[in-house]
Amino acid sequence: MNAELVKKALEKVINPHVLINMVSRRVRELNAGGGGASRPLLADVAHLGAADIALSEIIHDKMGFEMPEIIALTRPTGKNRKRPQQWRKD
């Protein structure tokens, strides 16, 4: 992987974990062969590896992503919780 391409791609994506996931998914698609997803989205990719092609596609806005909305989770308080019935001894 070209370090310069990684730096440029990080300017677009910002989060390195998201970048890794995007590149790895695209590399799998490029290496799968057959079908439209396995062809590069750029015209000039001579002598580039699959990871460099994926990074170039990100830099040239051929690939995009959306971050999901973060929802704050709340812990249930236990109020109004039904308790299991206890066995009675007669």
LINNORGI-V703999 format. One record per helix or strand of 2 or more residues. SS is the DSSP state (helix for helix, strand for strand). FROM is the first residue (numbers start at 1). LEN is the number of residues. If there is no record, write none. Layout:
[[SS,FROM,LEN] [SS,FROM,LEN]]
This chain:
[[helix,3,11] [helix,16,17] [helix,36,3] [helix,50,10]]
